[in-house]
Amino acid sequence: MTEANPCDSRYYELLEQLQVLDFALVELNLYLNTHPEDLKAIEQFNQLTQERTRLANHFQELYGPLQNFGRAYSKCPWEWNQPPWPWQV
């Protein structure tokens, strides 16, 4: 695992890409709550979900877990005590 630091621009690029995808997915989720039959929106949601999963897996391979409680694997030693955590940057 690469330790994240302010000089590692790739770390921040990947986090920003994840934030963009998360924003779009939240907006699509809200839209689909009121438009559940919109097939194009569902297809877009599914495509972005697949892209986000791929990107999150890639980020976690490089820098460690993004989420806890069984949503991300950890290498040995336990990675959750190794800052910075994604929400701290």
C-alpha positions as CSV (number, residue, x, y, z in Angstrom):
1,M,0.0,0.0,0.0
2,T,1.2,3.5,-0.8
3,E,1.0,5.9,2.1
4,A,-1.0,8.9,1.1
5,N,0.6,12.3,1.4
6,P,0.0,15.8,0.1
7,C,2.6,15.3,-2.6
8,D,0.8,12.3,-4.1
9,S,-1.5,13.9,-6.6
10,R,-2.9,10.6,-7.9
11,Y,-4.4,10.0,-4.4
12,Y,-6.3,13.3,-4.7
13,E,-7.3,12.7,-8.3
14,L,-8.8,9.4,-7.5
15,L,-10.7,10.7,-4.5
16,E,-12.1,13.6,-6.6
17,Q,-13.2,11.2,-9.3
18,L,-15.0,9.1,-6.6
19,Q,-16.6,12.3,-5.2
20,V,-17.9,13.2,-8.7
21,L,-19.4,9.7,-9.2
22,D,-20.9,9.7,-5.7
23,F,-22.6,13.1,-6.3
24,A,-24.0,11.9,-9.6
25,L,-25.2,8.6,-8.0
26,V,-27.0,10.5,-5.2
27,E,-28.7,12.8,-7.7
28,L,-29.8,9.9,-9.9
29,N,-31.0,8.1,-6.8
30,L,-33.2,11.0,-5.8
31,Y,-34.5,11.4,-9.3
32,L,-35.3,7.7,-9.6
33,N,-37.3,7.9,-6.3
34,T,-39.8,10.1,-8.2
35,H,-39.3,8.7,-11.7
36,P,-38.9,4.9,-11.2
37,E,-39.8,4.0,-14.8
38,D,-37.1,6.1,-16.4
39,L,-35.1,3.4,-18.1
40,K,-32.3,5.7,-19.3
41,A,-31.8,7.0,-15.8
42,I,-31.7,3.5,-14.4
43,E,-29.1,2.5,-17.1
44,Q,-27.0,5.5,-16.3
45,F,-27.2,4.8,-12.5
46,N,-26.1,1.2,-13.2
47,Q,-23.3,2.3,-15.4
48,L,-22.0,4.8,-12.9
49,T,-22.4,2.3,-10.1
50,Q,-20.2,-0.1,-12.0
51,E,-17.6,2.6,-12.7
52,R,-17.6,3.7,-9.1
53,T,-17.1,0.1,-7.9
54,R,-14.2,-0.3,-10.3
55,L,-12.6,3.0,-9.3
56,A,-13.1,2.3,-5.5
57,N,-11.5,-1.1,-5.8
58,H,-8.5,0.5,-7.7
59,F,-8.2,3.2,-5.0
60,Q,-8.3,0.6,-2.2
61,E,-5.6,-1.5,-3.9
62,L,-3.3,1.5,-3.9
63,Y,-4.2,3.3,-0.7
64,G,-6.3,1.2,1.6
65,P,-9.9,1.1,2.5
66,L,-12.5,3.8,1.9
67,Q,-15.2,2.4,4.1
68,N,-15.3,0.2,7.2
69,F,-17.7,-2.4,8.6
70,G,-17.2,-5.0,5.9
71,R,-17.3,-2.8,2.9
72,A,-13.6,-2.9,2.2
73,Y,-10.8,-5.4,2.7
74,S,-7.8,-4.7,4.8
75,K,-4.2,-5.8,4.4
76,C,-2.1,-6.8,7.3
77,P,-1.4,-4.9,9.4
78,W,-4.8,-3.4,10.0
79,E,-5.1,-0.3,7.8
80,W,-7.7,1.7,9.6
81,N,-5.2,3.1,12.0
82,Q,-3.0,4.5,9.2
83,P,-4.0,8.1,8.4
84,P,-5.0,10.1,6.5
85,W,-8.4,8.6,6.2
86,P,-10.3,9.6,3.0
87,W,-12.6,12.0,4.9
88,Q,-9.6,13.8,6.4
89,V,-8.1,15.1,3.1
